[in-house]
């Protein structure tokens, strides 16, 4: 995990903050993560339904019951899917 220790301060109006906070919540992201993604050129999407994460968790469980090599392959693919769904890098 990256260690983020430098802050950037931006002044906004009350209305602007409410709007940006609402957009972040709609994407299932913290305000900081939403702003970070937008500033770095990403277009965060809406937050996927809970069922998507349930399926990914089930794939992780299946990977645990497989051989080490097959499990690693399944985990790698599941991680890629998770990144696609939640806007990872």
C-alpha positions as CSV (number, residue, x, y, z in Angstrom):
1,X,0.0,0.0,0.0
2,X,1.2,3.5,-0.9
3,X,2.1,5.8,1.9
4,X,0.5,9.2,1.3
5,X,1.9,11.9,3.5
6,X,1.6,15.1,1.5
7,X,-1.6,17.1,1.4
8,X,-3.0,19.5,-1.2
9,X,-5.5,22.1,0.1
10,X,-8.2,23.4,-2.3
11,X,-10.7,26.1,-1.4
12,X,-14.3,25.5,-2.6
13,X,-17.7,26.9,-1.8
14,X,-20.1,25.0,0.5
15,X,-22.2,24.1,-2.6
16,X,-19.1,22.8,-4.5
17,X,-18.1,20.7,-1.5
18,X,-21.6,19.2,-1.2
19,X,-21.6,18.4,-4.9
20,X,-18.1,16.8,-4.9
21,X,-18.9,14.8,-1.8
22,X,-22.1,13.5,-3.3
23,X,-20.3,12.5,-6.5
24,X,-17.7,10.7,-4.4
25,X,-20.3,8.9,-2.4
26,X,-22.1,7.9,-5.6
27,X,-18.9,6.2,-6.8
28,X,-18.4,4.5,-3.4
29,X,-15.2,6.4,-2.8
30,X,-13.9,8.7,-0.1
31,X,-13.7,12.4,-1.0
32,X,-9.9,12.2,-1.1
33,X,-9.8,9.1,-3.3
34,X,-12.4,10.6,-5.7
35,X,-10.4,13.9,-6.0
36,X,-7.2,12.0,-6.4
37,X,-8.6,9.9,-9.2
38,X,-10.1,12.9,-11.0
39,X,-6.9,14.9,-10.7
40,X,-4.9,12.0,-12.1
41,X,-7.2,11.7,-15.1
42,X,-9.4,8.8,-14.1
43,X,-13.2,8.8,-14.5
44,X,-14.5,6.9,-11.5
45,X,-17.8,5.1,-12.3
46,X,-20.7,4.3,-10.1
47,X,-20.2,1.9,-7.3
48,X,-21.0,-1.7,-8.4
49,X,-23.8,-3.6,-6.7
50,X,-22.9,-5.7,-3.6
51,X,-23.5,-8.9,-5.7
52,X,-20.4,-8.1,-7.7
53,X,-18.2,-8.2,-4.6
54,X,-20.0,-11.3,-3.4
55,X,-19.0,-13.1,-6.7
56,X,-15.4,-11.9,-6.4
57,X,-15.2,-13.1,-2.8
58,X,-16.6,-16.5,-3.9
59,X,-13.9,-16.6,-6.6
60,X,-11.3,-16.0,-3.9
61,X,-12.7,-18.9,-1.9
62,X,-12.5,-21.2,-5.0
63,X,-8.9,-20.1,-5.5
64,X,-8.1,-21.2,-1.9
65,X,-9.3,-24.7,-2.6
66,X,-7.2,-25.0,-5.8
67,X,-3.6,-25.9,-6.3
68,X,-1.1,-23.2,-5.5
69,X,-0.5,-22.4,-9.2
70,X,-4.2,-22.5,-10.2
71,X,-5.2,-20.5,-7.1
72,X,-2.6,-17.8,-8.0
73,X,-3.9,-17.6,-11.5
74,X,-7.5,-17.2,-10.3
75,X,-6.5,-14.6,-7.7
76,X,-4.6,-12.6,-10.3
77,X,-7.7,-12.6,-12.6
78,X,-10.0,-11.7,-9.6
79,X,-7.7,-8.8,-8.7
80,X,-7.9,-7.5,-12.3
81,X,-11.7,-7.7,-12.2
82,X,-11.8,-6.0,-8.8
83,X,-9.6,-3.2,-10.2
84,X,-11.9,-2.8,-13.2
85,X,-15.0,-2.6,-11.1
86,X,-13.7,-0.2,-8.5
87,X,-11.4,1.9,-10.6
88,X,-8.1,0.6,-9.5
89,X,-4.8,1.3,-11.3
